[in-house]
Each structure stands twice: as structure tokens, then as C-alpha cells.
């Protein structure tokens, strides 16, 4: 869910709400918590920030589980190369933030 920024036109009070898109207009119908006026307007939309920790390493059981999945026919052969790469991963850092 995205975070929406709102502000009161009367007093300038600013606040953020973490809401579903269908609910983004609800704060505009409420009174300001500071001055009590019903002059709330939506400001900027702040998209969610995502990421991953590439430094994590699979547990020692992971390779064993992957091999069982391959040999028991749970995964089609065309995906076996991807499973092998996943099982042999070592942690690395991308330093994106």
C-alpha cells in the first residue's frame, strides 16, 4: 500500500497516511487534528520503497531441498538450471541505497 501525504489548508499541519488506493480520499473528509477545520487536501504520493538483502546466504539444508525437488519431479527440467544457480548462491552486496 502506498503512503499519501496530506496537509491542512487552514493551519498548514502535514501528516502521512498509509492507505489502500481506494481509501486515499478518506482523510480529506475528516477534520484537522490540530485546528479542527475540514480543509484537508492530499499532497504528494510517496511510492513504497523495496529492496532485498543480497548478503543473505541459503542455509546448509537449502541445496539438499533443491536437489530433492529436482529428483522427485516437482520441478520441470527446464527450471533445473535456475534451481542450481539458486542453490549455489553466495551472499553479495549491491549497495543500492
KASUL-V244939 format. One record per helix or strand. SS is the DSSP state (@ for helix, = for strand). FROM is the first residue (numbers start at 0). LEN is the number of residues. If there is no record, write none. Layout:
ss->[SS:SS]
from->[FROM:FROM]
len->[LEN:LEN]
//
This chain:
ss->[=:=:@:@:=:@:@]
from->[1:13:20:25:39:59:76]
len->[7:6:3:4:7:12:11]
//
